[in-house]
Amino acid sequence: MLWTLVIPLKPLTLAKSRLADTAGAGVRPGLALAFAQDTVAAALACVAVRDVAVVTDDALAARELAALGARIVPDEPRAGLNAALAHGEEVVRSSRPQSPLAALNADLPALRPEELARVLNAATQFPRAFLPDAAEIGTTLLAATPGRDLLPAFGPDSRARHRASGATELTPPAVDSVRQDVDTGDDLRAALALGVGPRTAAAAERLTSLGQ
C-alpha cells in the first residue's frame, strides 16, 4: 500500500512562535521552512509513500517545497490546521478516491524514511490510526486507509482526542524521528541529537553563529 501524505504548513511568518526562547522573530521563518523542507524530502524518499501534498498559502514555502517534488494545495479554507487537512484530503481524494491518506506534521526535521515506512506499514492494519508525539500529548501522524475519512483533531491534547475519535494508537518500535516534532527549544535540541536533515542543520548553524 502506497500512501499519500498531506502536510499542512501555516504562513512562515506565523510559524513556530513557541521557539521565541531559542530563535528571534527574524530567524523563525527560516527555521520553519528548513523543518518543512527536511520533512518533505524525507517523506518523498520513503518507500511507502506515493506522493506528498502540502497545504499552504505561503508563496516561498510553496515554491521551495514544489521544487522538492511536493504537490502544493492552496489553503482555501484559511481556518486553521484541521480545516487545512480536511481540504487537502478532499482535493487528493477528488482524483484518487481510494487512496490511503496520512496527515503528517511539517516540523519533523529528523525524519528518517525507513522509520516513516515502519509507521505507515503499521497503520495499514487499522481503519484509522495515529502516532503520538515524543511528549506523548500531541500527534505527529494520523492515517486513514482507503474509504475512511481522516477526521483530524490536531491541536492541544490531540493524542487524547484522536484516541477518543476511535483512531488506534500506533506503537511501532524505533520510530523516534517520526515522533520528534519541534515546537520549543528543548524539542529542537532533541531533534538535533537525533540528527536532522541538511537544511535544518544549516539553519541551526546560523542560530549558533548569531548567538541565539
N, C-alpha and C positions, 0 to 999 in steps of 0.2 A: 504494500500500500504506500503510494507516494502522496505526501501531504502538501497542501498549500498553506503557507503561513501568512497571517495577517498581522502586521506590526503597526501600531498607532504611534504617531510622533507629533507632539504639540509644537507650535512655533518655537524655534530655538531660543528666542529672546525671553520666553516664559518658562523655559525648561530648567530643571534642577535647582530650584530656589533653595532647597534644603542643603545644598552644598555651599551655602554662603559662608560657613565657618572655615571652609577649606579653599574656596576659589571665589574671586571677586566677580562682580556682575559682568565685567568686560571679558572674562575668561570662560564663564559657564556656558555660553552658547557654543563655543568651540569644543568644549568637553562633551556636551550633549551630542553634537554632530559626530565626534570621534566614537563615542559609545555606539551610536546607531550604525555607523559605517562598519565597525568591527562586528557588531551583532549580525548585520545583514550579510556581510562577507562570509562569516562562519556558517550561517543558516544556508546560504546558497551552495556551500561546499558539502553539505550533509547529504549522504546517500539516500536518506528517507524523505528528502524534500524535493518536490517537483518545481515549485516556484514560490516567490515571495511578493506579497502586495503590501506596500507601505501606504498608510492613510495619513496624509499630511497636507497642510496648506502652506508649508514653509518652502519658498522658492529655492533657496540654497540647498536645503536638505533634499528636496525633490530631485534637483539636478545631480547632486553627488551620489545619491542612492540609486538613481536610474542608471548612472554610469557603471555601477557595480552589477547591474542586471535585474534590479527590482522593478516591479510594475508600480507606478505611482497612481494612487486613487485620491483625488481631491476630497478633503474633509468637508463635504457639503453640509452635514448637519451642524457642524461647529458647536456642538453641545456637550463636549467632554469625551472622555476616554471610551466609555461603554457605547455611546452613540456612534463614535467613530468606528468601533469594532463591528457593530451591527450593520453599519453602512458598508464597510469593507466586505463583510460576509455576503451581503445582498449582491454587491457588484460581482464578486467572484462566482457566486452560485448562479447568477443570471446566465452565465455562459457555460458553467460546469456544475450542474445541479447536484451531482452525486460525488463531488469532491470532498474528501476528508479535510477538515479545516482545523487549524490551531492558531489561537491568538498567542503572540509572543511579545514580551516586553522589549522595548528598544534600547534598554540600558543594561545589556549583558556583555560587557567588553571582554570578559574572559571566556566567552562561549567556545566550546570545543565541538566540532561537527560530530564526532563519534559519540559524545555524551548526549547531544541532542537526539541522535538516532536512537539511542537506548531509551530515552524518554518517550519518543514517538512510537517506537515499537511496543512499549508497554501500554500506551494509550489505545492501541488497536483492539485491545481486549474488552473495552468498555464503550458504551454509547457516548458518554461524556466523561472526561477525566481532567484533573488539574494537578499541577506540581506546585507545592508551596515554596515560598522564597526561603533564603537562608535564615531569616529572622523568625520563620515559622508563623508569620502573621499574615503576610500577603501571598500573592500568586504571581509566578513568572510565566506560566504556560497553561492555557485552557484548550482542550481538544474536543472535537466532536466528529464522530465517524459519519460516513455517508448517510444522508437522510435525517440527521439530527441537527438541531439548532445549537449554536454556541451558548446562548443565554449568558453573556458576560456580566459579571458582578464585581468588577475591579474597583479598587478604592480601599478605604480603611477596612481592616478586618476581612479582606476578600477571601482568605483561606476559609474562615467560618461560613461566609456567605455562599461560596461555591459548594462547600460540603452540604449546607442546608438546602441548596437547589437540586441536590441529587447527583452531583458530579462525584466520581470516585477519586479519592486522593491517591496519587501515584507515589510509590516508594522504591524506585529502582536504585540499586547501589551505584556509588561513584559517579554522581552527576552534579558535583558541586558547581561546575561552571554554568549550568543551566539554572541554578538556584540563586546565584550571586548577582542580584541586581544592585544598582548603585543609586542611592538616594542621599546618603550622608558621607562625610569624610571618612568615617570608620568603614563604610561599605566600599569606598574607593580603595582604601588601604587593603582590605580583604581581597578585592579583585586583583590588585597589583600583586599580592602574594601568590595568588593562583597562577598569574601570568596572563597579561592582557594582550589584545591584538596590537598591531603596529601603530595604528592611528591614535589609540588611547595612550600607548607608551610614549609616543612623541608629545602628546598634549600634556601628559604628566611631567615629562622632562621640562616643558616650558613653564609649568607651575613651579617646579623646583628652582628654575633659573630666575623666576620673578620673585622668589621668596614667599610664595603663597602656599 
